[in-house]
Amino acid sequence: MKPELRIFKIGGGIIDSEADLLEFVRLFSKIREPKILVHGGGKGASEMMKNLGIAPRMINGRRITDAATLDLVTMFYAGKTNKQIVVALQSHGVNALGLSGADGNVIQAVKRPVRDIDYGFVGDLSEASVNTELVHQFLTLGLTPVFCPINHDGHGQLLNTNADTIAASVAKALSKKYAVALHFCFEKRGVLTDINDDDSVIMKINLADYAELKESGIIADGMLPKLENAFDALQFGVDKVIIEHALHINEDLKTTLWLN
């Protein structure tokens, strides 16, 4: 039987609120199974860009990353945000290790080719992108990896990768060695039928449900890459995918995703 591994991805308003982030860290620190944390950048990077006169550009929930944007998000995601989370985890007795994909060549990406949209310095991942053995060694040593959304191409170029994609790719890679539960955590209790009603949680969604919800517009914008990555993870060996509120990870009101 494979040992259990829980992988949590946080982003959105949780990272933007210091109090909420610290509460999530406290809850996360109580988890006794081996665990991994993947974080996005929240709104802080976009706000800093606006202050510097750089207009943030998003298409279908994904950031367009030109050279100036890449410099800024590298500083913000791999520096400020990542180390704030690591130091908070250390204060709760979790021996956390902050990582970009370039550190130890733990995740290597490929620059997204230009098709209909030029996303700039954005990295795409495959299952082979993740250095599974190295991550496994970290976990064996009792370390908790904390991944930021910055990766590299192996040829000296940093790349920005959607944090949901990183979480799903790490989950798929580690599913060869672990029974993986992948948790997407943000400031809502799950996938909602009404964005203004926090109690309108859709408790279970399968692939057919997802297609209908997407067609009707109930699932849109930043939720699209989250669901796409979630179902991709399930199809490639991840045991369970859950979408839930970051401050209610021990409660039952959440969305669980199924293939059929």
C-alpha positions as CSV (number, residue, x, y, z in Angstrom):
1,M,0.0,0.0,0.0
2,K,1.3,3.4,-0.9
3,P,1.9,6.0,1.9
4,E,-0.4,9.0,1.9
5,L,0.7,12.4,0.7
6,R,-1.4,15.6,0.8
7,I,-0.6,18.4,-1.6
8,F,-2.2,21.8,-1.0
9,K,-2.3,24.7,-3.4
10,I,-3.2,28.2,-2.0
11,G,-3.7,31.4,-3.8
12,G,-6.1,34.3,-4.2
13,G,-7.4,36.2,-1.2
14,I,-5.7,33.9,1.3
15,I,-2.3,35.1,0.3
16,D,-3.5,38.7,0.1
17,S,-4.6,38.6,3.8
18,E,-1.8,38.2,6.3
19,A,-4.2,37.0,9.0
20,D,-5.8,34.4,6.7
21,L,-2.4,33.2,5.5
22,L,-1.2,32.7,9.0
23,E,-4.4,30.9,10.0
24,F,-4.0,28.5,7.0
25,V,-0.4,27.9,8.0
26,R,-1.5,27.0,11.5
27,L,-4.1,24.5,10.2
28,F,-1.6,23.1,7.6
29,S,1.0,22.6,10.3
30,K,-1.4,20.2,12.2
31,I,-1.4,17.7,9.3
32,R,0.8,14.8,10.3
33,E,1.0,13.0,6.9
34,P,3.8,14.0,4.5
35,K,2.7,17.2,2.8
36,I,3.6,19.7,0.1
37,L,2.5,23.3,-0.3
38,V,2.2,25.1,-3.7
39,H,1.4,28.8,-3.6
40,G,0.4,31.4,-6.2
41,G,1.0,35.1,-5.9
42,G,-2.4,36.7,-5.0
43,K,-3.0,40.2,-6.0
44,G,0.2,41.6,-4.6
45,A,2.2,41.2,-7.7
46,S,-0.5,42.9,-9.9
47,E,-0.7,45.8,-7.4
48,M,3.1,46.3,-7.5
49,M,3.0,46.2,-11.3
50,K,0.4,48.9,-11.4
51,N,2.4,51.0,-9.0
52,L,5.4,50.7,-11.4
53,G,3.3,51.6,-14.4
54,I,3.1,48.0,-15.8
55,A,-0.4,46.9,-16.8
56,P,-1.2,43.4,-15.7
57,R,-2.8,41.3,-18.5
58,M,-4.8,38.1,-17.9
59,I,-6.6,35.9,-20.4
60,N,-8.8,33.0,-19.2
61,G,-7.3,33.3,-15.7
62,R,-3.7,33.1,-17.0
63,R,-1.2,35.9,-16.8
64,I,0.6,37.2,-19.8
65,T,4.3,37.4,-18.8
66,D,6.5,39.8,-20.7
67,A,10.1,40.4,-19.6
68,A,9.3,43.2,-17.1
69,T,6.5,41.2,-15.6
70,L,8.8,38.1,-15.3
71,D,11.3,40.1,-13.3
72,L,8.7,41.4,-10.9
73,V,6.8,38.2,-10.3
74,T,10.2,36.3,-9.8
75,M,11.0,38.8,-7.0
76,F,7.5,38.7,-5.6
77,Y,6.7,35.0,-5.8
78,A,10.1,33.3,-5.4
79,G,11.3,35.9,-2.9
80,K,8.8,37.8,-0.7
81,T,5.8,35.5,-0.8
82,N,7.7,32.2,-0.7
83,K,9.9,33.2,2.2
84,Q,7.0,34.7,4.2
85,I,5.3,31.3,4.0
86,V,8.4,29.3,4.8
87,V,9.2,31.4,7.9
88,A,5.6,31.1,9.1
89,L,5.7,27.3,8.8
90,Q,9.0,27.2,10.7
91,S,7.4,29.1,13.5
92,H,4.8,26.2,13.8
93,G,7.5,23.5,13.8
94,V,7.2,22.6,10.1
95,N,10.6,22.2,8.6
96,A,9.8,23.9,5.3
97,L,12.0,24.2,2.2
98,G,11.1,27.0,-0.2
99,L,11.7,26.1,-3.8
100,S,11.5,27.5,-7.3
101,G,11.7,25.0,-10.1
102,A,15.3,26.0,-10.7
103,D,16.4,25.0,-7.2
104,G,17.9,21.5,-7.5
105,N,16.3,21.4,-11.0
106,V,13.2,20.2,-9.1
107,I,10.8,21.3,-11.9
108,Q,11.8,22.1,-15.5
109,A,9.4,23.7,-17.8
110,V,9.1,24.4,-21.6
111,K,8.3,27.9,-22.8
112,R,4.7,27.9,-24.1
113,P,4.7,28.1,-27.9
114,V,2.9,31.0,-29.6
115,R,-0.4,29.9,-31.1
116,D,-3.4,32.2,-30.9
117,I,-2.0,34.0,-27.9
118,D,1.6,34.9,-27.0
119,Y,1.7,34.3,-23.3
120,G,5.4,35.4,-23.1
121,F,7.7,33.8,-20.6
122,V,5.2,31.2,-19.4
123,G,6.3,27.6,-18.8
124,D,4.3,24.5,-19.6
125,L,4.8,21.3,-17.7
126,S,4.6,17.6,-18.3
127,E,4.7,14.7,-15.9
128,A,8.4,14.4,-16.7
129,S,9.0,18.0,-15.7
130,V,9.0,17.1,-12.0
131,N,12.1,15.6,-10.4
132,T,10.1,12.9,-8.5
133,E,13.1,11.3,-6.8
134,L,14.4,14.6,-5.4
135,V,11.0,15.6,-4.0
136,H,10.6,12.1,-2.5
137,Q,14.0,12.5,-0.8
138,F,12.9,15.8,0.7
139,L,9.8,14.1,2.1
140,T,11.8,11.2,3.4
141,L,14.0,13.7,5.3
142,G,11.0,15.1,7.0
143,L,11.1,18.3,4.9
144,T,7.9,20.0,3.6
145,P,8.6,21.5,0.1
146,V,7.0,24.9,-0.6
147,F,6.8,25.6,-4.3
148,C,6.4,29.0,-5.8
149,P,5.1,29.5,-9.4
150,I,8.6,30.2,-10.9
151,N,10.3,27.5,-13.0
152,H,13.1,27.3,-15.6
153,D,13.8,25.8,-18.9
154,G,17.2,24.3,-18.2
155,H,18.9,26.8,-20.6
156,G,19.1,29.8,-18.3
157,Q,15.6,31.2,-18.7
158,L,13.2,31.6,-15.8
159,L,9.5,31.0,-16.6
160,N,6.2,31.8,-14.9
161,T,3.8,28.8,-14.5
162,N,0.3,28.8,-13.2
163,A,0.4,27.5,-9.6
164,D,-2.6,25.2,-10.2
165,T,-0.6,23.5,-13.0
166,I,2.4,23.1,-10.7
167,A,0.3,21.5,-8.0
168,A,-1.4,19.1,-10.5
169,S,1.9,18.2,-12.1
170,V,3.6,17.5,-8.8
171,A,0.6,15.5,-7.7
172,K,0.7,13.4,-10.9
173,A,4.4,12.8,-10.6
174,L,4.3,11.8,-6.9
175,S,1.3,9.5,-7.4
176,K,3.7,6.8,-8.6
177,K,5.0,6.6,-5.0
178,Y,2.2,7.9,-2.9
179,A,-1.6,7.8,-2.6
180,V,-2.0,11.5,-3.3
181,A,-4.9,13.8,-2.2
182,L,-4.7,17.2,-4.0
183,H,-6.3,20.1,-2.3
184,F,-7.0,23.4,-4.2
185,C,-7.6,26.0,-1.4
186,F,-8.8,29.5,-1.8
187,E,-11.3,32.0,-0.2
188,K,-14.4,30.1,-1.2
189,R,-15.8,26.8,0.2
190,G,-15.7,25.1,-3.2
191,V,-17.2,25.5,-6.6
192,L,-20.3,27.6,-6.2
193,T,-23.5,27.9,-8.3
194,D,-23.7,31.5,-7.1
195,I,-20.5,33.4,-6.6
196,N,-22.3,35.6,-4.1
197,D,-23.6,32.8,-1.9
198,D,-20.8,31.0,-0.1
199,D,-23.2,28.2,0.9
200,S,-24.1,27.3,-2.8
201,V,-21.3,24.7,-2.9
202,I,-21.5,22.0,-5.6
203,M,-20.4,19.0,-3.5
204,K,-19.5,16.6,-6.3
205,I,-18.5,17.3,-9.9
206,N,-17.6,14.8,-12.6
207,L,-16.3,15.4,-16.1
208,A,-19.8,15.6,-17.6
209,D,-20.9,18.0,-14.9
210,Y,-17.9,20.1,-15.6
211,A,-18.7,20.4,-19.3
212,E,-22.2,21.5,-18.5
213,L,-21.1,24.0,-15.8
214,K,-18.5,25.5,-18.2
215,E,-21.0,25.8,-21.1
216,S,-23.5,27.6,-18.8
217,G,-20.9,30.0,-17.5
218,I,-21.2,28.9,-13.9
219,I,-17.5,27.9,-14.1
220,A,-15.4,30.7,-15.7
221,D,-12.3,32.8,-15.5
222,G,-9.7,31.7,-12.9
223,M,-11.8,28.6,-12.0
224,L,-11.2,27.2,-15.5
225,P,-7.5,26.3,-15.2
226,K,-8.2,25.0,-11.7
227,L,-10.8,22.5,-12.9
228,E,-8.8,21.6,-16.0
229,N,-5.8,20.8,-13.9
230,A,-7.9,18.9,-11.3
231,F,-9.4,16.5,-13.9
232,D,-6.1,16.1,-15.6
233,A,-4.6,15.0,-12.3
234,L,-7.4,12.5,-11.7
235,Q,-6.8,11.0,-15.1
236,F,-3.1,10.5,-14.4
237,G,-3.3,8.6,-11.1
238,V,-4.1,11.1,-8.4
239,D,-6.5,9.5,-5.9
240,K,-8.6,12.5,-4.9
241,V,-9.0,16.2,-5.8
242,I,-10.8,18.6,-3.4
243,I,-11.6,22.3,-3.8
244,E,-12.2,24.0,-0.5
245,H,-11.8,27.1,1.7
246,A,-8.3,27.4,3.0
247,L,-9.5,28.2,6.5
248,H,-12.0,25.3,6.6
249,I,-9.8,22.3,5.4
250,N,-11.2,20.2,8.3
251,E,-14.9,20.8,7.4
252,D,-17.2,18.7,5.2
253,L,-18.5,21.6,3.0
254,K,-16.3,21.4,0.0
255,T,-16.2,20.2,-3.7
256,T,-14.9,16.8,-4.5
257,L,-14.1,16.0,-8.1
258,W,-14.6,12.6,-9.8
259,L,-14.0,11.3,-13.3
260,N,-17.3,9.5,-13.7
